[in-house]
Structures are given as C-alpha cells and as structure tokens.
Amino acid sequence: MKHLFTLLAAVLFTATTFAQVGINTSSPHESAALDITSTTRGLLVPRMTAAQRDAITTPSQGLIIFCTDCASGEGELQVKLTSIWKSLHDGGDVNDPRSLAIGDTHQGGIVFYLDGSGGGLIAAVENQSNGIRWYNGSYVTTGVTGTAIGTGSANTTSIITVQGAPAISYAAGLARAYEGGGYIDWFLPSKDELNKMYENIGQGNVLGLGNVGNFADYSYWSSTENGNYYAWRQNFNSGNQLNGVKNYTYDVRAVRAF
C-alpha cells in the first residue's frame, strides 16, 4: 500500500509540475495530457456489465468503458456522448444490432451469405445426415431446376410435394424437418447456395475463415434436380459440382434465410 501511495504521489506531482504525464517516456507528446509508451502492454480501461455501466451516477461526456456483456457477449469499448453511449467498433448506438458478418453464429446457424439489405442465408451447425438418398424410392421428375441463390426453399417445397411421405427418408424432407435454433423454415440449398456455403464457410476458404462450418470432406446434396435420375451434388473436398444419381447417399446440410 505504501508503494501505491508513493506512485500516486509521484504521478500527481508530475502532472501538477509539467501539466503532462508520461509513462515509459520522458518526453510525452505535446498534444497529450497522458502519454503511455509500450510495445508489450496495452491500456486496460474499466470493465463492467451493461447494468453496471447504466448505474454510473452522472457519467461524464467522453467517459470510456469496456462493456463485458455487450455485442452478444463478445464485449466492446463504449464512450459516453451527451445523452447516449456509443460503441467504438463501428460508431453505432449500443442498442443498435451489431452488423452481421460471414461466419457469425445467428438464428440457429452460421451465416454464409449476406444480401446487402440486412438479410442472407444461414447454414445449420451440423449435418442432418451423413448419407441419405436424394429421392424417395422412385425416379420421377420433380421439376426443381432452380440453381440461383434464393431458390432453395421453393425447390425443397416442390420436392416434398412430389415425393411425399415419409419425408425424412430423403434429403429435402430431412432438411425441412430440421428445427435447429427453434426455427422450422430450414431447406435443402440450391446448387448456387451450396457452392456459396462451400466457398465462404467450408473448405473453399475464399474469405480466409477456414472450414468454420465443420463440413466433411464428402459430397453434399443440393435441391437442384437434373432430370429423372440425377440431382446436383458438391464435393466439399475438391469443390467440384457433379451429377449425383438420386439413389446414392450423400450428406445433407440444411440452410435457412433470415
């Protein structure tokens, strides 16, 4: 305790004598009241929960804290303005939703596509099957030729309408039956949706995130058909999109839109 008082006295003496304080530097910058120099340590500001922050009596404009349970539990730096707290990560209000990014966990899965308007696509956090057929036992044309992003849900509905029960015995029905995160609008991705999943959160690693979706080095079914006998699949080891005979068994990963 004696050493602490000595240190505080020294800092106060320096501040009152020179109107500036330098830590690890004998020549603090002329624009700084406090200049800390270090290449091995950082500045640790007060850490508190949002409730503790809100309990501060008359917080001063410019007050900086680290909110430990903000930003979905990740924590963030915040500064007090005249009437509100602002987060420093993007300048948004602390009550604003944090901007989503590819690879974020959100609404029961992992974000793998953003449409630029606040929506996008989410992949389930795990496979729904490690080997299931595309069809329900009969080679019929379901008419699901949609390949583009945004067509997977309609594809899935059409497949189930044509192939019928028991739905969980084939890929599209199993994807639709998934209820991860409490959501019931999951579907089997279209050809392009499946490829975007591979590129962004799978082994394609286009964004440098790695295989954050924890996909197997195996083929996954899409909901895009290619005639009576074939549907599109994608190998998550090589990235190749290939025709798969509908009675073959490949993996299933359900997706949903938000």
C-alpha positions as CSV (number, residue, x, y, z in Angstrom):
1,M,0.0,0.0,0.0
2,K,2.9,2.3,0.8
3,H,4.3,1.8,-2.6
4,L,0.9,2.5,-4.2
5,F,0.7,5.9,-2.4
6,T,4.2,6.7,-3.4
7,L,3.4,6.0,-7.1
8,L,0.2,8.1,-7.0
9,A,2.0,10.9,-5.3
10,A,4.7,10.8,-8.0
11,V,2.1,10.9,-10.8
12,L,0.2,13.8,-9.2
13,F,3.4,15.7,-8.7
14,T,4.5,15.2,-12.3
15,A,1.0,16.2,-13.5
16,T,0.9,19.4,-11.5
17,T,4.5,20.3,-12.3
18,F,4.6,19.7,-16.0
19,A,0.8,19.6,-16.9
20,Q,1.6,16.4,-18.7
21,V,2.2,12.8,-17.6
22,G,4.5,10.4,-19.5
23,I,4.7,6.7,-18.6
24,N,7.7,4.9,-20.0
25,T,8.6,8.1,-21.8
26,S,10.4,11.2,-20.6
27,S,9.0,13.4,-23.4
28,P,5.2,13.0,-23.7
29,H,3.7,14.3,-26.9
30,E,2.8,18.0,-26.5
31,S,-0.8,17.2,-27.5
32,A,-1.3,14.6,-24.8
33,A,-2.1,15.1,-21.1
34,L,-1.2,11.4,-20.7
35,D,1.3,9.7,-23.0
36,I,1.9,5.9,-22.4
37,T,4.6,4.2,-24.4
38,S,4.9,0.4,-24.6
39,T,5.3,-2.3,-27.2
40,T,4.5,-5.1,-24.8
41,R,1.4,-3.9,-22.9
42,G,-1.8,-2.2,-23.6
43,L,-4.2,0.2,-21.8
44,L,-6.8,-1.6,-19.8
45,V,-9.9,0.5,-19.2
46,P,-12.5,-0.2,-16.6
47,R,-14.5,-3.4,-17.4
48,M,-18.2,-3.7,-16.4
49,T,-21.5,-5.1,-17.5
50,A,-24.2,-3.0,-19.2
51,A,-26.2,-2.9,-16.0
52,Q,-23.1,-1.6,-14.0
53,R,-22.5,0.9,-16.8
54,D,-26.0,2.2,-16.6
55,A,-25.7,2.5,-12.8
56,I,-22.9,5.0,-13.1
57,T,-24.0,8.3,-11.5
58,T,-24.0,11.2,-14.0
59,P,-21.4,9.7,-16.4
60,S,-19.2,12.4,-18.0
61,Q,-19.3,13.0,-21.7
62,G,-16.2,11.2,-23.1
63,L,-16.2,8.6,-20.4
64,I,-14.8,5.3,-21.8
65,I,-15.5,1.8,-20.5
66,F,-15.4,-1.8,-21.8
67,C,-18.8,-3.4,-21.6
68,T,-18.2,-7.1,-20.9
69,D,-21.6,-8.5,-21.8
70,C,-22.4,-6.3,-24.8
71,A,-22.1,-7.2,-28.5
72,S,-23.6,-10.7,-28.0
73,G,-21.3,-11.4,-25.1
74,E,-18.1,-10.6,-27.0
75,G,-17.7,-7.2,-25.2
76,E,-16.8,-3.9,-26.7
77,L,-15.4,-0.4,-26.0
78,Q,-18.0,2.2,-25.4
79,V,-17.9,6.0,-25.0
80,K,-20.4,8.3,-23.4
81,L,-21.8,11.1,-25.6
82,T,-24.2,13.8,-24.4
83,S,-27.2,11.6,-23.9
84,I,-26.3,8.1,-25.1
85,W,-23.5,5.5,-25.0
86,K,-21.8,4.7,-28.4
87,S,-19.9,1.6,-29.3
88,L,-16.5,2.2,-30.7
89,H,-16.3,-0.8,-33.0
90,D,-18.4,1.0,-35.7
91,G,-19.8,4.1,-34.1
92,G,-23.3,2.7,-33.8
93,D,-25.6,3.1,-30.8
94,V,-25.1,0.5,-28.2
95,N,-28.7,-0.5,-28.7
96,D,-28.3,-1.0,-32.4
97,P,-27.8,-4.6,-33.6
98,R,-24.2,-5.4,-34.5
99,S,-23.6,-5.8,-38.2
100,L,-23.5,-9.4,-39.1
101,A,-20.5,-10.9,-40.9
102,I,-19.9,-14.2,-42.7
103,G,-19.1,-16.8,-40.2
104,D,-21.1,-15.3,-37.4
105,T,-23.5,-17.5,-35.4
106,H,-27.0,-16.2,-35.8
107,Q,-30.6,-17.5,-35.5
108,G,-29.7,-21.2,-35.1
109,G,-26.8,-21.5,-37.5
110,I,-23.7,-19.9,-39.2
111,V,-24.1,-17.0,-41.6
112,F,-22.6,-17.9,-45.0
113,Y,-24.2,-15.3,-47.3
114,L,-25.3,-11.7,-46.9
115,D,-27.6,-10.0,-49.5
116,G,-26.5,-6.4,-48.7
117,S,-30.0,-5.5,-47.5
118,G,-29.9,-6.9,-44.0
119,G,-30.8,-10.5,-45.0
120,G,-28.9,-13.6,-46.0
121,L,-28.5,-17.3,-45.5
122,I,-27.6,-19.4,-42.6
123,A,-26.2,-23.0,-42.6
124,A,-27.1,-25.4,-39.8
125,V,-24.2,-26.0,-37.4
126,E,-24.1,-29.7,-38.1
127,N,-25.0,-32.3,-40.8
128,Q,-28.6,-33.6,-40.7
129,S,-27.3,-36.8,-42.4
130,N,-24.0,-38.3,-43.2
131,G,-25.5,-40.3,-46.0
132,I,-29.1,-40.2,-47.4
133,R,-30.7,-40.6,-50.8
134,W,-32.0,-37.6,-52.8
135,Y,-35.2,-39.4,-53.8
136,N,-37.9,-41.3,-52.0
137,G,-37.5,-44.5,-53.9
138,S,-38.9,-43.6,-57.4
139,Y,-37.1,-42.0,-60.3
140,V,-39.5,-39.1,-61.1
141,T,-39.0,-35.6,-62.3
142,T,-39.9,-33.1,-59.6
143,G,-39.2,-30.0,-61.8
144,V,-36.9,-28.3,-59.4
145,T,-34.4,-26.7,-61.7
146,G,-33.7,-23.6,-59.7
147,T,-30.0,-23.1,-59.2
148,A,-29.7,-19.5,-58.1
149,I,-29.3,-18.1,-54.6
150,G,-32.9,-17.7,-53.2
151,T,-34.4,-20.8,-55.0
152,G,-33.5,-23.5,-52.4
153,S,-36.6,-23.1,-50.3
154,A,-39.0,-23.3,-53.2
155,N,-37.1,-26.3,-54.6
156,T,-37.4,-28.1,-51.3
157,T,-41.2,-27.4,-51.1
158,S,-41.7,-28.8,-54.7
159,I,-39.6,-31.9,-54.0
160,I,-41.7,-32.7,-50.9
161,T,-44.9,-32.1,-52.8
162,V,-44.0,-34.5,-55.5
163,Q,-42.2,-37.2,-53.4
164,G,-44.4,-37.1,-50.4
165,A,-44.1,-39.0,-47.1
166,P,-42.1,-40.3,-45.4
167,A,-40.3,-37.0,-45.9
168,I,-37.4,-37.8,-43.6
169,S,-36.3,-40.7,-45.7
170,Y,-34.8,-38.4,-48.4
171,A,-32.6,-35.3,-48.4
172,A,-35.1,-32.4,-49.0
173,G,-37.6,-33.8,-46.5
174,L,-34.9,-34.3,-43.9
175,A,-33.7,-30.7,-44.3
176,R,-37.2,-29.3,-44.0
177,A,-37.8,-31.4,-40.8
178,Y,-34.8,-29.9,-39.1
179,E,-35.7,-27.5,-36.2
180,G,-32.3,-26.1,-35.2
181,G,-32.5,-23.0,-33.0
182,G,-36.3,-23.5,-32.8
183,Y,-36.8,-22.5,-36.4
184,I,-38.9,-24.6,-38.8
185,D,-38.1,-23.0,-42.1
186,W,-35.0,-24.9,-43.0
187,F,-34.5,-26.2,-46.5
188,L,-32.1,-28.0,-48.8
189,P,-29.8,-25.5,-50.5
190,S,-29.9,-24.9,-54.3
191,K,-26.8,-25.6,-56.4
192,D,-25.5,-22.0,-56.1
193,E,-26.4,-21.7,-52.4
194,L,-24.5,-25.0,-51.7
195,N,-21.5,-23.6,-53.6
196,K,-21.6,-20.3,-51.6
197,M,-21.6,-22.4,-48.4
198,Y,-18.5,-24.3,-49.6
199,E,-16.7,-21.1,-50.6
200,N,-17.4,-19.0,-47.6
201,I,-17.6,-21.2,-44.5
202,G,-16.3,-24.5,-45.9
203,Q,-13.2,-25.9,-47.4
204,G,-13.2,-23.4,-50.3
205,N,-11.9,-20.8,-47.8
206,V,-12.4,-17.9,-50.2
207,L,-12.7,-15.4,-47.3
208,G,-9.9,-16.9,-45.2
209,L,-12.2,-18.1,-42.4
210,G,-11.4,-21.8,-42.8
211,N,-13.9,-24.6,-42.5
212,V,-15.9,-22.9,-39.8
213,G,-19.0,-24.9,-40.8
214,N,-17.2,-28.1,-39.9
215,F,-18.1,-29.8,-43.2
216,A,-17.0,-33.3,-44.1
217,D,-14.6,-34.0,-47.0
218,Y,-17.5,-35.6,-48.8
219,S,-20.3,-34.7,-51.2
220,Y,-23.5,-32.8,-50.1
221,W,-26.8,-32.8,-51.9
222,S,-28.3,-29.7,-53.4
223,S,-32.0,-29.3,-54.1
224,T,-31.4,-28.7,-57.8
225,E,-32.6,-31.6,-60.0
226,N,-31.1,-32.6,-63.3
227,G,-33.7,-34.9,-64.9
228,N,-35.2,-38.2,-63.8
229,Y,-32.1,-39.8,-62.5
230,Y,-29.8,-37.1,-61.3
231,A,-29.5,-34.1,-58.9
232,W,-26.6,-31.8,-58.3
233,R,-24.2,-32.5,-55.5
234,Q,-21.0,-30.8,-54.5
235,N,-17.8,-32.4,-53.3
236,F,-16.6,-30.4,-50.2
237,N,-13.1,-31.7,-50.6
238,S,-12.4,-30.6,-54.2
239,G,-15.3,-28.1,-54.6
240,N,-16.5,-29.9,-57.8
241,Q,-20.2,-29.8,-58.6
242,L,-21.3,-33.0,-60.2
243,N,-24.4,-35.0,-61.1
244,G,-25.4,-37.5,-58.4
245,V,-27.6,-40.5,-59.1
246,K,-30.7,-39.9,-56.9
247,N,-30.4,-43.3,-55.1
248,Y,-26.8,-42.6,-54.0
249,T,-26.3,-41.5,-50.4
250,Y,-24.6,-38.1,-49.7
251,D,-24.5,-35.7,-46.8
252,V,-27.2,-33.1,-46.0
253,R,-26.7,-29.7,-44.5
254,A,-29.9,-27.6,-44.1
255,V,-30.0,-23.8,-44.6
256,R,-32.5,-21.1,-43.9
257,A,-33.0,-17.5,-44.9
258,F,-33.2,-14.5,-42.5
